[in-house]
């Protein structure tokens, strides 16, 4: 029986932390390998920060997004190892989060995607649809959302 591959998207949130914990527990029981993936979302346009009448345009370069992403991957990798599982690696993908998560699962022939969910509470999620919902619709494998 071969190792089960579990893709776990991480963004540094409490929801992602819970997904990592669930994935590690599952991997220990089912001889699993965890692949962490971070998908930084570049701002749709330049974000403008207005302070005291002055406005400052803020943006992150691709390199800065990748550096931040690597920090998140490193922290999640440490968490997986601290929870007692050493079979872990990770990657960063740039682009639409739902599509990138599904593509990573397809490329790795993943057995499962475990991801946190923020729920559909905010207006933007109602308009755009949550990433976890989109992943569940497109995924080539079992999807587990952890709340």
N, CA and C atoms as an extended XYZ file, in Angstrom:
441
Properties=species:S:1:pos:R:3:atomname:S:1:resname:S:1:resid:I:1 pbc="F F F"
N         0.845       -1.185        0.000 N   UNK     1
C         0.000        0.000        0.000 CA  UNK     1
C         0.884        1.239        0.000 C   UNK     1
N         0.638        2.145       -0.922 N   UNK     2
C         1.473        3.344       -1.020 CA  UNK     2
C         0.991        4.434       -0.068 C   UNK     2
N         1.881        5.377        0.169 N   UNK     3
C         1.555        6.505        1.042 CA  UNK     3
C         0.413        7.312        0.447 C   UNK     3
N        -0.420        7.842        1.313 N   UNK     4
C        -1.513        8.719        0.896 CA  UNK     4
C        -0.993       10.152        0.888 C   UNK     4
N        -1.253       10.874       -0.174 N   UNK     5
C        -0.821       12.263       -0.270 CA  UNK     5
C        -1.968       13.185        0.114 C   UNK     5
N        -1.683       14.085        1.042 N   UNK     6
C        -2.671       15.034        1.531 CA  UNK     6
C        -2.165       16.439        1.222 C   UNK     6
N        -2.922       17.190        0.445 N   UNK     7
C        -2.585       18.585        0.147 CA  UNK     7
C        -3.284       19.463        1.180 C   UNK     7
N        -2.503       20.337        1.813 N   UNK     8
C        -3.058       21.225        2.829 CA  UNK     8
C        -2.681       22.674        2.490 C   UNK     8
N        -3.650       23.463        2.006 N   UNK     9
C        -3.373       24.878        1.766 CA  UNK     9
C        -3.193       25.606        3.101 C   UNK     9
N        -2.179       26.459        3.177 N   UNK    10
C        -1.918       27.203        4.413 CA  UNK    10
C        -1.762       28.683        4.094 C   UNK    10
N        -2.313       29.511        4.986 N   UNK    11
C        -2.211       30.959        4.809 CA  UNK    11
C        -1.837       31.663        6.110 C   UNK    11
N        -1.493       30.890        7.120 N   UNK    12
C        -1.111       31.491        8.390 CA  UNK    12
C        -2.292       31.735        9.315 C   UNK    12
N        -3.497       31.414        8.897 N   UNK    13
C        -4.691       31.676        9.709 CA  UNK    13
C        -4.930       30.560       10.728 C   UNK    13
N        -5.795       30.840       11.668 N   UNK    14
C        -6.200       29.835       12.661 CA  UNK    14
C        -6.912       28.680       11.973 C   UNK    14
N        -7.678       28.981       10.916 N   UNK    15
C        -8.391       27.934       10.171 CA  UNK    15
C        -7.400       26.969        9.512 C   UNK    15
N        -6.327       27.521        8.961 N   UNK    16
C        -5.306       26.680        8.322 CA  UNK    16
C        -4.588       25.834        9.367 C   UNK    16
N        -4.356       26.404       10.539 N   UNK    17
C        -3.707       25.657       11.621 CA  UNK    17
C        -4.550       24.432       11.997 C   UNK    17
N        -5.847       24.618       12.089 N   UNK    18
C        -6.738       23.499       12.418 CA  UNK    18
C        -6.716       22.444       11.313 C   UNK    18
N        -6.615       22.886       10.062 N   UNK    19
C        -6.535       21.947        8.940 CA  UNK    19
C        -5.241       21.134        9.019 C   UNK    19
N        -4.132       21.794        9.367 N   UNK    20
C        -2.850       21.086        9.519 CA  UNK    20
C        -2.960       20.042       10.625 C   UNK    20
N        -3.540       20.420       11.752 N   UNK    21
C        -3.690       19.470       12.875 CA  UNK    21
C        -4.511       18.253       12.451 C   UNK    21
N        -5.621       18.472       11.758 N   UNK    22
C        -6.461       17.376       11.292 CA  UNK    22
C        -5.687       16.488       10.310 C   UNK    22
N        -4.992       17.122        9.366 N   UNK    23
C        -4.247       16.373        8.348 CA  UNK    23
C        -3.153       15.515        8.982 C   UNK    23
N        -2.456       16.061        9.978 N   UNK    24
C        -1.403       15.294       10.663 CA  UNK    24
C        -2.015       14.087       11.372 C   UNK    24
N        -3.118       14.289       12.075 N   UNK    25
C        -3.776       13.165       12.758 CA  UNK    25
C        -4.163       12.085       11.750 C   UNK    25
N        -4.726       12.485       10.618 N   UNK    26
C        -5.152       11.535        9.600 CA  UNK    26
C        -3.942       10.826        8.987 C   UNK    26
N        -2.898       11.604        8.704 N   UNK    27
C        -1.696       11.035        8.077 CA  UNK    27
C        -1.026       10.001        8.972 C   UNK    27
N        -1.025       10.229       10.263 N   UNK    28
C        -0.408        9.273       11.195 CA  UNK    28
C        -1.140        7.928       11.155 C   UNK    28
N        -2.442        7.965       11.049 N   UNK    29
C        -3.241        6.736       11.053 CA  UNK    29
C        -3.195        6.021        9.704 C   UNK    29
N        -3.126        6.803        8.617 N   UNK    30
C        -3.254        6.238        7.270 CA  UNK    30
C        -1.974        6.282        6.447 C   UNK    30
N        -0.835        6.371        7.107 N   UNK    31
C         0.458        6.407        6.421 CA  UNK    31
C         0.473        7.484        5.337 C   UNK    31
N         0.252        8.702        5.770 N   UNK    32
C         0.141        9.796        4.824 CA  UNK    32
C         1.357       10.697        4.739 C   UNK    32
N         1.465       11.347        3.591 N   UNK    33
C         2.478       12.368        3.323 CA  UNK    33
C         1.733       13.687        3.160 C   UNK    33
N         2.199       14.739        3.820 N   UNK    34
C         1.545       16.042        3.726 CA  UNK    34
C         2.330       16.948        2.791 C   UNK    34
N         1.596       17.541        1.860 N   UNK    35
C         2.179       18.574        0.998 CA  UNK    35
C         1.449       19.883        1.312 C   UNK    35
N         2.181       20.815        1.901 N   UNK    36
C         1.636       22.125        2.217 CA  UNK    36
C         1.731       23.006        0.979 C   UNK    36
N         0.716       23.807        0.731 N   UNK    37
C         0.765       24.728       -0.398 CA  UNK    37
C         0.257       26.094        0.054 C   UNK    37
N         0.992       27.119       -0.356 N   UNK    38
C         0.569       28.493       -0.063 CA  UNK    38
C         0.362       29.208       -1.384 C   UNK    38
N        -0.768       29.883       -1.496 N   UNK    39
C        -1.082       30.635       -2.706 CA  UNK    39
C        -1.297       32.090       -2.308 C   UNK    39
N        -0.239       32.904       -2.424 N   UNK    40
C        -0.430       34.313       -2.100 CA  UNK    40
C        -1.324       34.954       -3.153 C   UNK    40
N        -2.228       35.784       -2.705 N   UNK    41
C        -3.098       36.471       -3.647 CA  UNK    41
C        -2.605       37.879       -3.838 C   UNK    41
N        -2.099       38.186       -5.034 N   UNK    42
C        -1.711       39.565       -5.285 CA  UNK    42
C        -2.957       40.444       -5.239 C   UNK    42
N        -2.845       41.671       -4.777 N   UNK    43
C        -4.017       42.543       -4.749 CA  UNK    43
C        -4.590       42.680       -6.161 C   UNK    43
N        -5.907       42.808       -6.243 N   UNK    44
C        -6.569       42.933       -7.542 CA  UNK    44
C        -6.059       44.164       -8.288 C   UNK    44
N        -5.742       45.198       -7.547 N   UNK    45
C        -5.160       46.410       -8.113 CA  UNK    45
C        -4.247       46.947       -7.038 C   UNK    45
N        -3.692       48.095       -7.239 N   UNK    46
C        -2.881       48.670       -6.169 CA  UNK    46
C        -3.797       49.015       -5.008 C   UNK    46
N        -3.428       48.588       -3.829 N   UNK    47
C        -4.203       48.904       -2.643 CA  UNK    47
C        -3.779       50.290       -2.185 C   UNK    47
N        -4.741       51.104       -1.831 N   UNK    48
C        -4.426       52.449       -1.390 CA  UNK    48
C        -4.748       52.570        0.088 C   UNK    48
N        -3.775       53.017        0.838 N   UNK    49
C        -3.922       53.208        2.268 CA  UNK    49
C        -4.041       54.707        2.490 C   UNK    49
N        -5.142       55.142        3.076 N   UNK    50
C        -5.363       56.563        3.299 CA  UNK    50
C        -5.162       56.861        4.777 C   UNK    50
N        -4.260       57.770        5.052 N   UNK    51
C        -3.978       58.124        6.446 CA  UNK    51
C        -3.889       59.632        6.563 C   UNK    51
N        -4.778       60.216        7.357 N   UNK    52
C        -4.713       61.644        7.629 CA  UNK    52
C        -4.703       62.509        6.391 C   UNK    52
N        -5.483       62.140        5.385 N   UNK    53
C        -5.548       62.954        4.182 CA  UNK    53
C        -4.510       62.590        3.128 C   UNK    53
N        -3.448       61.898        3.515 N   UNK    54
C        -2.437       61.479        2.537 CA  UNK    54
C        -2.734       60.043        2.129 C   UNK    54
N        -2.595       59.743        0.867 N   UNK    55
C        -2.812       58.361        0.440 CA  UNK    55
C        -1.493       57.770       -0.048 C   UNK    55
N        -1.294       56.530        0.292 N   UNK    56
C        -0.072       55.828       -0.084 CA  UNK    56
C        -0.476       54.561       -0.828 C   UNK    56
N         0.061       54.350       -1.999 N   UNK    57
C        -0.228       53.138       -2.751 CA  UNK    57
C         0.704       52.035       -2.247 C   UNK    57
N         0.119       50.908       -1.873 N   UNK    58
C         0.933       49.793       -1.399 CA  UNK    58
C         0.739       48.603       -2.330 C   UNK    58
N         1.785       47.872       -2.540 N   UNK    59
C         1.715       46.677       -3.368 CA  UNK    59
C         2.881       45.774       -2.969 C   UNK    59
N         2.747       44.526       -3.309 N   UNK    60
C         3.820       43.572       -3.025 CA  UNK    60
C         4.307       43.005       -4.354 C   UNK    60
N         5.600       42.912       -4.494 N   UNK    61
C         6.157       42.303       -5.704 CA  UNK    61
C         5.985       40.784       -5.599 C   UNK    61
N         6.153       40.099       -6.709 N   UNK    62
C         6.075       38.628       -6.717 CA  UNK    62
C         7.099       38.042       -5.745 C   UNK    62
N         8.309       38.635       -5.723 N   UNK    63
C         9.358       38.137       -4.821 CA  UNK    63
C         8.938       38.299       -3.354 C   UNK    63
N         8.323       39.447       -3.030 N   UNK    64
C         7.868       39.664       -1.653 CA  UNK    64
C         6.754       38.686       -1.292 C   UNK    64
N         5.833       38.448       -2.214 N   UNK    65
C         4.759       37.479       -1.964 CA  UNK    65
C         5.353       36.085       -1.729 C   UNK    65
N         6.361       35.719       -2.526 N   UNK    66
C         6.992       34.405       -2.366 CA  UNK    66
C         7.766       34.312       -1.047 C   UNK    66
N         8.418       35.400       -0.641 N   UNK    67
C         9.134       35.394        0.645 CA  UNK    67
C         8.164       35.202        1.802 C   UNK    67
N         7.062       35.941        1.772 N   UNK    68
C         6.045       35.801        2.820 CA  UNK    68
C         5.491       34.380        2.797 C   UNK    68
N         5.223       33.883        1.588 N   UNK    69
C         4.702       32.522        1.444 CA  UNK    69
C         5.653       31.484        2.003 C   UNK    69
N         6.954       31.662        1.765 N   UNK    70
C         7.937       30.699        2.273 CA  UNK    70
C         7.965       30.713        3.797 C   UNK    70
N         7.794       31.892        4.381 N   UNK    71
C         7.735       31.992        5.848 CA  UNK    71
C         6.539       31.204        6.377 C   UNK    71
N         5.413       31.308        5.692 N   UNK    72
C         4.205       30.577        6.106 CA  UNK    72
C         4.412       29.072        5.936 C   UNK    72
N         5.002       28.654        4.813 N   UNK    73
C         5.291       27.228        4.580 CA  UNK    73
C         6.240       26.703        5.658 C   UNK    73
N         7.292       27.473        5.959 N   UNK    74
C         8.266       27.051        6.981 CA  UNK    74
C         7.605       26.879        8.345 C   UNK    74
N         6.744       27.819        8.715 N   UNK    75
C         6.057       27.736       10.015 CA  UNK    75
C         5.128       26.519       10.054 C   UNK    75
N         4.416       26.273        8.959 N   UNK    76
C         3.508       25.119        8.911 CA  UNK    76
C         4.291       23.808        8.912 C   UNK    76
N         5.437       23.774        8.231 N   UNK    77
C         6.288       22.571        8.231 CA  UNK    77
C         6.768       22.278        9.643 C   UNK    77
N         7.192       23.309       10.353 N   UNK    78
C         7.628       23.135       11.743 CA  UNK    78
C         6.477       22.599       12.586 C   UNK    78
N         5.287       23.130       12.369 N   UNK    79
C         4.119       22.675       13.117 CA  UNK    79
C         3.864       21.186       12.868 C   UNK    79
N         3.916       20.760       11.602 N   UNK    80
C         3.701       19.343       11.264 CA  UNK    80
C         4.722       18.475       11.991 C   UNK    80
N         5.986       18.884       11.937 N   UNK    81
C         7.050       18.104       12.596 CA  UNK    81
C         6.889       18.112       14.110 C   UNK    81
N         6.494       19.264       14.677 N   UNK    82
C         6.256       19.334       16.120 CA  UNK    82
C         5.108       18.428       16.549 C   UNK    82
N         4.169       18.171       15.627 N   UNK    83
C         3.049       17.272       15.918 CA  UNK    83
C         3.421       15.804       15.685 C   UNK    83
N         4.685       15.565       15.285 N   UNK    84
C         5.181       14.196       15.210 CA  UNK    84
C         5.169       13.543       13.845 C   UNK    84
N         5.033       14.331       12.771 N   UNK    85
C         5.064       13.757       11.432 CA  UNK    85
C         6.190       14.429       10.651 C   UNK    85
N         7.123       13.620       10.149 N   UNK    86
C         8.258       14.177        9.416 CA  UNK    86
C         8.080       14.132        7.906 C   UNK    86
N         7.061       13.414        7.423 N   UNK    87
C         6.852       13.265        5.986 CA  UNK    87
C         6.035       14.448        5.463 C   UNK    87
N         6.734       15.566        5.239 N   UNK    88
C         6.075       16.803        4.849 CA  UNK    88
C         6.970       17.584        3.891 C   UNK    88
N         6.352       18.218        2.917 N   UNK    89
C         7.063       19.172        2.075 CA  UNK    89
C         6.066       20.260        1.705 C   UNK    89
N         6.506       21.199        0.898 N   UNK    90
C         5.610       22.303        0.585 CA  UNK    90
C         6.016       23.037       -0.673 C   UNK    90
N         5.101       23.873       -1.161 N   UNK    91
C         5.365       24.667       -2.348 CA  UNK    91
C         4.517       25.927       -2.318 C   UNK    91
N         4.906       26.858       -3.179 N   UNK    92
C         4.175       28.110       -3.332 CA  UNK    92
C         3.713       28.179       -4.779 C   UNK    92
N         2.459       28.534       -4.974 N   UNK    93
C         1.917       28.700       -6.322 CA  UNK    93
C         1.251       30.068       -6.386 C   UNK    93
N         1.467       30.765       -7.479 N   UNK    94
C         0.864       32.082       -7.653 CA  UNK    94
C        -0.330       31.949       -8.589 C   UNK    94
N        -1.436       32.589       -8.225 N   UNK    95
C        -2.604       32.571       -9.094 CA  UNK    95
C        -3.888       32.456       -8.303 C   UNK    95
N        -4.942       32.088       -8.999 N   UNK    96
C        -6.244       31.919       -8.372 CA  UNK    96
C        -6.154       30.794       -7.337 C   UNK    96
N        -6.471       31.076       -6.068 N   UNK    97
C        -6.272       30.065       -5.022 CA  UNK    97
C        -6.983       28.734       -5.281 C   UNK    97
N        -8.254       28.763       -5.619 N   UNK    98
C        -8.985       27.505       -5.830 CA  UNK    98
C        -8.362       26.695       -6.969 C   UNK    98
N        -8.069       27.356       -8.079 N   UNK    99
C        -7.487       26.647       -9.225 CA  UNK    99
C        -6.106       26.096       -8.897 C   UNK    99
N        -5.303       26.871       -8.164 N   UNK   100
C        -3.953       26.421       -7.829 CA  UNK   100
C        -3.982       25.229       -6.862 C   UNK   100
N        -4.905       25.232       -5.924 N   UNK   101
C        -5.029       24.102       -4.984 CA  UNK   101
C        -5.428       22.842       -5.748 C   UNK   101
N        -6.410       22.963       -6.624 N   UNK   102
C        -6.867       21.811       -7.407 CA  UNK   102
C        -5.755       21.323       -8.342 C   UNK   102
N        -5.046       22.245       -8.974 N   UNK   103
C        -3.943       21.863       -9.859 CA  UNK   103
C        -2.857       21.112       -9.093 C   UNK   103
N        -2.524       21.585       -7.895 N   UNK   104
C        -1.507       20.913       -7.074 CA  UNK   104
C        -1.984       19.506       -6.725 C   UNK   104
N        -3.240       19.357       -6.364 N   UNK   105
C        -3.786       18.035       -6.046 CA  UNK   105
C        -3.724       17.114       -7.265 C   UNK   105
N        -4.037       17.645       -8.436 N   UNK   106
C        -3.964       16.844       -9.668 CA  UNK   106
C        -2.517       16.447       -9.966 C   UNK   106
N        -1.602       17.432       -9.903 N   UNK   107
C        -0.189       17.166      -10.210 CA  UNK   107
C         0.402       16.098       -9.288 C   UNK   107
N         0.006       16.135       -8.009 N   UNK   108
C         0.558       15.191       -7.022 CA  UNK   108
C        -0.252       13.898       -6.933 C   UNK   108
N        -1.346       13.822       -7.708 N   UNK   109
C        -2.265       12.680       -7.614 CA  UNK   109
C        -2.673       12.479       -6.151 C   UNK   109
N        -3.058       13.590       -5.529 N   UNK   110
C        -3.400       13.593       -4.101 CA  UNK   110
C        -4.619       12.726       -3.827 C   UNK   110
N        -4.608       12.155       -2.638 N   UNK   111
C        -5.743       11.362       -2.169 CA  UNK   111
C        -6.763       12.231       -1.448 C   UNK   111
N        -6.300       13.385       -0.940 N   UNK   112
C        -7.175       14.225       -0.142 CA  UNK   112
C        -6.646       15.650       -0.103 C   UNK   112
N        -7.593       16.591       -0.018 N   UNK   113
C        -7.273       17.989        0.265 CA  UNK   113
C        -7.933       18.302        1.591 C   UNK   113
N        -7.152       18.850        2.519 N   UNK   114
C        -7.696       19.266        3.818 CA  UNK   114
C        -7.464       20.760        3.928 C   UNK   114
N        -8.549       21.511        4.074 N   UNK   115
C        -8.382       22.955        4.159 CA  UNK   115
C        -9.315       23.569        5.181 C   UNK   115
N        -8.861       24.675        5.725 N   UNK   116
C        -9.686       25.423        6.653 CA  UNK   116
C       -10.743       26.189        5.892 C   UNK   116
N       -11.775       26.577        6.602 N   UNK   117
C       -12.814       27.386        6.000 CA  UNK   117
C       -13.111       28.553        6.910 C   UNK   117
N       -13.376       29.675        6.321 N   UNK   118
C       -13.758       30.841        7.112 CA  UNK   118
C       -15.269       30.937        7.180 C   UNK   118
N       -15.976       30.067        6.493 N   UNK   119
C       -17.426       30.162        6.431 CA  UNK   119
C       -17.832       31.201        5.401 C   UNK   119
N       -19.114       31.363        5.216 N   UNK   120
C       -19.605       32.287        4.202 CA  UNK   120
C       -20.207       33.532        4.837 C   UNK   120
N       -19.655       33.942        5.952 N   UNK   121
C       -20.241       35.045        6.700 CA  UNK   121
C       -20.117       36.406        6.058 C   UNK   121
N       -19.043       36.703        5.394 N   UNK   122
C       -18.895       38.067        4.904 CA  UNK   122
C       -19.465       38.234        3.498 C   UNK   122
N       -19.796       39.468        3.172 N   UNK   123
C       -20.450       39.806        1.914 CA  UNK   123
C       -19.617       39.391        0.708 C   UNK   123
N       -18.300       39.585        0.769 N   UNK   124
C       -17.433       39.236       -0.361 CA  UNK   124
C       -17.530       37.735       -0.665 C   UNK   124
N       -17.571       36.914        0.362 N   UNK   125
C       -17.683       35.469        0.142 CA  UNK   125
C       -18.990       35.118       -0.545 C   UNK   125
N       -20.054       35.849       -0.200 N   UNK   126
C       -21.338       35.574       -0.840 CA  UNK   126
C       -21.299       35.943       -2.316 C   UNK   126
N       -20.592       37.007       -2.637 N   UNK   127
C       -20.512       37.443       -4.024 CA  UNK   127
C       -19.546       36.590       -4.844 C   UNK   127
N       -18.406       36.285       -4.285 N   UNK   128
C       -17.349       35.618       -5.028 CA  UNK   128
C       -17.396       34.104       -4.852 C   UNK   128
N       -17.889       33.636       -3.733 N   UNK   129
C       -17.865       32.206       -3.419 CA  UNK   129
C       -16.580       31.887       -2.699 C   UNK   129
N       -16.660       31.065       -1.691 N   UNK   130
C       -15.459       30.789       -0.911 CA  UNK   130
C       -14.500       29.879       -1.670 C   UNK   130
N       -13.226       30.012       -1.350 N   UNK   131
C       -12.202       29.161       -1.963 CA  UNK   131
C       -12.507       27.697       -1.672 C   UNK   131
N       -12.847       27.386       -0.415 N   UNK   132
C       -13.097       25.977       -0.070 CA  UNK   132
C       -14.266       25.408       -0.869 C   UNK   132
N       -15.300       26.202       -1.087 N   UNK   133
C       -16.450       25.733       -1.871 CA  UNK   133
C       -16.030       25.458       -3.321 C   UNK   133
N       -15.248       26.369       -3.905 N   UNK   134
C       -14.786       26.190       -5.285 CA  UNK   134
C       -13.895       24.954       -5.403 C   UNK   134
N       -13.008       24.766       -4.422 N   UNK   135
C       -12.123       23.592       -4.450 CA  UNK   135
C       -12.952       22.319       -4.402 C   UNK   135
N       -13.948       22.278       -3.528 N   UNK   136
C       -14.779       21.071       -3.419 CA  UNK   136
C       -15.501       20.770       -4.726 C   UNK   136
N       -15.878       21.805       -5.465 N   UNK   137
C       -16.568       21.600       -6.744 CA  UNK   137
C       -15.634       21.048       -7.816 C   UNK   137
N       -14.349       21.435       -7.774 N   UNK   138
C       -13.406       21.082       -8.850 CA  UNK   138
C       -12.427       19.968       -8.504 C   UNK   138
N       -12.326       19.600       -7.257 N   UNK   139
C       -11.260       18.699       -6.797 CA  UNK   139
C       -11.357       17.301       -7.414 C   UNK   139
N       -10.178       16.709       -7.693 N   UNK   140
C       -10.126       15.368       -8.253 CA  UNK   140
C       -10.116       14.289       -7.156 C   UNK   140
N       -10.251       14.708       -5.900 N   UNK   141
C       -10.105       13.756       -4.789 CA  UNK   141
C       -11.026       14.178       -3.638 C   UNK   141
N       -10.952       13.432       -2.566 N   UNK   142
C       -11.730       13.746       -1.375 CA  UNK   142
C       -11.319       15.110       -0.824 C   UNK   142
N       -12.297       15.898       -0.392 N   UNK   143
C       -12.027       17.199        0.229 CA  UNK   143
C       -12.604       17.212        1.628 C   UNK   143
N       -11.812       17.710        2.564 N   UNK   144
C       -12.270       17.866        3.932 CA  UNK   144
C       -12.062       19.323        4.299 C   UNK   144
N       -13.125       19.963        4.766 N   UNK   145
C       -12.949       21.321        5.284 CA  UNK   145
C       -13.043       21.256        6.795 C   UNK   145
N       -12.153       21.982        7.433 N   UNK   146
C       -12.061       21.986        8.894 CA  UNK   146
C       -12.420       23.369        9.369 C   UNK   146
N       -13.268       23.419       10.368 N   UNK   147
C       -13.712       24.711       10.875 CA  UNK   147
C       -13.222       24.958       12.263 C   UNK   147
